[in-house]
Amino acid sequence: MRREGSALHGFGVVALKEIADHFTSILVVVLVVLVTAIAIVVVYFGIDPIKQSIAEDPFLFLRLFTRSSPLPLVALLSFLVPLVAIGLGFDAVNGEHNRRTLSRILAQPIYRDALLFGKFAAGLFTLTVMLIVLWLLVIGLGLLGLGIPPNAEEMARALVLLVVTVAYAGFWFALALLCSIVFRSAATAALVSLGLWLFVTILWPVFSPVLANAVTSAGDLLGVLETQQAFARLSPAVLFNEVVAVVLDPSVRSTQQSMLAGLGLALIERGAIPDAPIPLVQSVLIVWPQIVGLVAGSILLFVAAYIVFQRQEVRA
């Protein structure tokens, strides 16, 4: 009981200190301001085209996230959120090593697990605050630009998007935290984190179809498509984009719908009305494995970071 209380106390101290450092860091402030400014510009220039479909689109507010010009806001989030998360976490632990402050911190009544949990919780809290502010700015710009309020269904789907984006950011922050523990150099940790991000986001979607074709027979078209999709889902960016495509478009009934449409095929459900919206619960159930995959990936990376950190030698 005594150790549990001390660890909890240490966790709170570390978390509050890290949160204060994040919100006063020049790098973090620049990244947050840059992402927010780009998102606002994208939404602002996308409002006019969306206004043209006010009379015929019952989910107009959701188009702020998917039909902004020249780049959809969700595509921007998929690209920039990992950069902010990596920027927060690439020097979380090795920075303490390089400043020779880690041994001083652990000399206090603060346990290693409390230190690591505090750093992870502080980074995730900072990312959550940033995304909430960005989410509210988009909703506010939509209210001002479109002149109509969102309905309950739109707000619920936008809220699901916010939660999934936090999980997506948590994955990349956990990866950066792991790299900051494994590599003593902050520059090396940043380069490895960014290299993994570039590989799984840009290169892996190119290589995965080749691997899928190599392990499946050429005559089985559906088998090849399923294998390609399974390989592609090893990328967190693909999981995030699949969740976004289903949650923000109530007419989408499957994560394979876009792939089938690209081949000139259509997804046909018995008794279903084409392009009719489906309930939010059904949309979430369709992408529930992808959501669980993002959360599970974040947990696995943090557990790996925890194990490595607990076995590391700390020198003064």
C-alpha positions in Angstrom: 0.0 0.0 0.0 2.9 2.3 0.8 4.5 1.7 -2.6 1.2 2.1 -4.4 0.6 5.5 -2.8 4.1 6.7 -3.6 3.9 5.6 -7.2 0.6 7.3 -7.6 2.0 10.5 -6.1 5.0 10.3 -8.4 2.7 9.7 -11.4 0.8 12.9 -10.7 3.9 15.0 -10.2 5.6 13.7 -13.4 2.4 14.2 -15.4 1.8 17.8 -14.3 5.5 18.7 -14.9 5.4 17.1 -18.4 2.2 18.9 -19.3 3.6 22.2 -18.3 6.8 21.5 -20.3 4.7 20.5 -23.4 2.6 23.7 -23.3 5.6 25.9 -22.9 7.8 24.1 -25.5 8.5 26.2 -28.6 8.6 23.1 -30.8 5.2 21.9 -29.6 3.6 25.4 -29.9 4.9 25.7 -33.4 3.6 22.3 -34.4 0.2 22.9 -32.9 -0.2 26.4 -34.4 0.9 25.1 -37.8 -1.5 22.2 -37.8 -4.4 24.3 -36.6 -3.7 27.1 -39.1 -3.6 24.6 -42.0 -6.8 22.9 -40.9 -8.6 26.3 -40.6 -7.5 27.3 -44.0 -8.6 24.0 -45.5 -12.0 24.2 -43.9 -12.5 27.9 -44.8 -11.9 27.3 -48.5 -14.0 24.2 -48.5 -17.2 25.8 -47.1 -18.3 27.4 -50.4 -18.4 24.2 -52.4 -20.3 22.5 -49.6 -22.9 25.2 -49.5 -24.1 24.2 -52.9 -25.5 20.9 -51.6 -27.4 22.3 -48.6 -30.8 21.4 -49.9 -29.9 17.8 -50.9 -27.4 16.6 -48.3 -28.7 15.7 -44.8 -25.2 15.3 -43.4 -23.7 18.6 -44.5 -21.5 19.1 -41.5 -19.7 15.8 -42.0 -18.6 17.1 -45.4 -16.4 19.7 -43.6 -14.1 16.8 -42.7 -14.3 14.8 -46.0 -14.8 17.3 -48.8 -12.7 20.3 -47.9 -10.7 21.9 -50.7 -8.0 21.3 -51.9 -7.3 18.5 -49.4 -9.9 16.8 -47.1 -9.4 17.6 -43.5 -9.3 13.9 -42.5 -6.4 13.3 -45.0 -4.6 16.3 -43.4 -5.1 14.8 -40.0 -3.9 11.4 -41.1 -0.7 13.0 -42.4 0.0 15.7 -39.7 -1.1 14.1 -36.4 1.7 11.5 -36.4 4.2 14.4 -36.9 2.9 16.2 -33.9 2.9 13.0 -31.8 6.4 12.1 -32.8 7.5 15.7 -32.1 6.2 15.3 -28.5 7.7 12.0 -27.8 11.0 11.5 -29.6 13.1 13.0 -26.7 10.8 12.1 -23.8 13.3 9.8 -22.1 16.6 10.2 -23.9 16.4 13.9 -23.3 16.5 13.2 -19.6 19.5 11.0 -20.2 21.4 13.6 -22.2 20.6 16.3 -19.6 21.7 13.9 -16.8 18.5 14.5 -14.9 17.0 11.0 -15.1 19.2 9.7 -12.2 18.2 12.7 -10.1 14.5 12.2 -10.8 14.7 8.5 -9.9 16.7 9.3 -6.7 13.5 11.0 -5.5 10.5 8.9 -4.2 9.4 8.4 -7.8 9.3 4.9 -9.3 10.3 4.1 -12.9 6.8 3.0 -13.8 5.3 6.2 -12.4 7.8 8.2 -14.5 6.9 6.4 -17.7 3.2 6.4 -17.1 3.4 10.1 -16.3 5.2 11.0 -19.5 2.8 8.9 -21.6 -0.3 10.4 -19.9 1.0 13.9 -20.3 1.7 13.5 -24.0 -1.6 11.9 -24.6 -3.4 14.7 -22.7 -1.5 17.3 -24.7 -2.5 15.7 -28.0 -6.1 15.3 -26.8 -6.4 19.0 -25.9 -4.9 20.0 -29.3 -7.4 17.8 -31.2 -10.4 19.0 -29.1 -9.5 22.6 -29.9 -9.1 21.8 -33.5 -12.4 19.9 -33.5 -14.2 22.8 -31.9 -12.7 25.2 -34.4 -14.0 23.2 -37.3 -17.5 23.0 -35.8 -17.4 26.7 -35.1 -16.3 27.6 -38.6 -19.0 25.3 -40.0 -21.6 27.1 -37.9 -20.4 30.5 -39.2 -19.9 29.5 -42.8 -22.9 27.3 -43.4 -25.4 29.1 -41.2 -27.1 25.9 -40.0 -26.5 23.9 -36.9 -25.4 20.2 -37.0 -27.9 17.6 -36.0 -27.4 15.0 -33.2 -26.3 12.3 -35.7 -23.6 14.5 -37.2 -22.3 15.6 -33.8 -22.1 12.0 -32.6 -20.2 10.9 -35.7 -17.8 13.8 -35.4 -17.3 12.9 -31.7 -16.4 9.3 -32.8 -13.9 10.8 -35.2 -12.3 12.8 -32.4 -11.9 9.7 -30.2 -10.5 7.6 -33.0 -8.0 10.5 -33.9 -6.8 10.5 -30.3 -6.2 6.8 -30.4 -4.4 7.2 -33.7 -2.2 10.0 -32.2 -1.6 7.8 -29.1 -0.2 5.0 -31.4 2.5 7.3 -32.8 3.3 8.9 -29.5 3.8 5.4 -28.0 6.1 4.6 -30.9 8.1 7.8 -30.4 8.3 7.1 -26.7 9.7 3.6 -27.4 12.3 5.0 -29.7 13.3 7.6 -27.1 14.0 4.8 -24.7 15.8 2.5 -27.1 18.0 5.2 -28.6 20.1 7.5 -26.4 20.4 10.1 -29.2 17.3 12.3 -29.7 18.2 12.8 -33.4 18.4 9.0 -34.0 15.1 8.5 -32.2 13.4 11.2 -34.3 14.9 9.8 -37.6 13.8 6.2 -36.7 10.3 7.3 -35.7 9.9 9.4 -38.9 11.3 6.6 -41.0 8.8 4.1 -39.6 6.0 6.6 -40.2 7.0 7.2 -43.8 7.3 3.4 -44.4 4.0 2.3 -43.0 2.1 5.4 -44.3 3.6 5.8 -47.8 5.7 2.7 -48.8 3.7 -0.1 -47.1 0.5 0.5 -49.1 2.6 0.2 -52.3 4.4 -3.0 -51.2 1.4 -4.8 -49.6 -0.5 -5.5 -52.9 2.7 -7.1 -54.3 3.1 -9.3 -51.2 -0.6 -10.2 -51.3 -0.4 -11.2 -55.0 2.7 -13.4 -54.2 0.9 -15.4 -51.5 -2.5 -15.9 -53.3 -3.5 -17.5 -56.5 -4.1 -15.2 -59.5 -7.5 -16.6 -60.3 -9.1 -15.9 -57.0 -10.0 -12.2 -57.3 -11.9 -11.9 -54.0 -9.1 -13.8 -52.2 -6.5 -11.5 -53.6 -8.6 -8.4 -52.5 -9.0 -9.8 -49.0 -5.3 -10.6 -48.7 -4.4 -7.2 -50.0 -6.7 -5.5 -47.5 -5.3 -7.7 -44.6 -1.7 -6.8 -45.5 -2.6 -3.1 -45.9 -4.3 -3.1 -42.4 -0.9 -3.6 -40.8 -0.5 0.2 -41.3 -2.2 2.3 -38.7 -2.9 5.0 -41.3 -5.0 2.5 -43.3 -7.0 1.6 -40.2 -7.6 5.2 -39.4 -8.7 6.0 -43.0 -11.1 3.0 -43.0 -12.7 4.2 -39.8 -13.0 7.7 -41.2 -14.5 6.5 -44.4 -17.3 4.6 -42.7 -18.0 6.8 -39.7 -18.2 10.1 -41.7 -20.3 8.7 -44.5 -23.5 7.1 -43.3 -24.1 5.6 -46.8 -20.9 3.4 -46.6 -21.8 -0.1 -45.5 -18.4 -1.8 -45.7 -14.7 -1.1 -45.6 -14.4 -2.9 -48.9 -16.9 -0.6 -50.6 -14.4 1.8 -52.1 -12.2 -1.1 -53.3 -15.1 -2.8 -55.0 -16.2 0.5 -56.6 -12.7 0.9 -58.1 -13.2 -2.4 -59.8 -16.6 -1.5 -61.2 -18.4 -3.7 -58.6 -21.1 -2.8 -56.1 -21.8 -4.0 -52.6 -25.4 -5.4 -52.6 -27.2 -6.1 -49.4 -30.5 -7.9 -49.3 -33.3 -5.5 -48.5 -31.0 -2.5 -48.4 -31.8 0.8 -50.1 -28.8 2.0 -52.2 -27.1 5.1 -50.7 -29.6 5.1 -47.7 -27.9 6.2 -44.4 -27.3 3.6 -41.8 -27.3 4.2 -38.0 -24.2 5.3 -36.2 -24.1 2.1 -34.1 -24.0 0.0 -37.2 -21.2 2.2 -38.7 -19.2 1.8 -35.5 -19.7 -2.0 -35.5 -18.4 -2.2 -39.0 -15.1 -0.5 -38.1 -14.9 -1.8 -34.5 -12.0 -4.2 -35.4 -10.0 -1.2 -36.8 -10.7 0.9 -33.7 -9.6 -2.0 -31.4 -6.5 -2.4 -33.6 -5.4 1.2 -33.1 -5.9 1.0 -29.3 -4.2 -2.4 -29.1 -1.2 -1.2 -31.1 -0.8 1.8 -28.8 -1.0 -0.5 -25.7 1.5 -3.0 -27.2 4.0 -0.2 -28.0 3.7 1.2 -24.5 4.2 -2.2 -22.9 7.3 -2.7 -25.0 8.6 0.7 -23.9 7.8 -0.1 -20.3 9.7 -3.4 -20.5 12.8 -1.9 -22.1 12.8 1.1 -19.7 12.5 -1.2 -16.6 15.5 -3.2 -17.7 17.7 -0.2 -18.7 20.6 0.8 -16.5 20.5 4.4 -15.3 23.8 6.0 -14.6 24.5 9.4 -13.0 
